[in-house]
């Protein structure tokens, strides 16, 4: 018994993946906001200013961090974000 799978590819005129992500330069005025998240796979953070992405970083968890409880992982990502340099 054979199965046929139909795949729909985007056309050449499609805008999917046609523009590169853009990082903005920080300005002296305006607040900085850090968004962070942790999961059982890794941690990540985004530095934003005036709803524009300034920088982002992520990494996998270290072997010993995989045993941390959730609230400790959230603290790990905050420390990671604060150590991150633009």
Order of alpha helices (4+ residues) and beta strands (2+ residues): beta-beta-beta-alpha
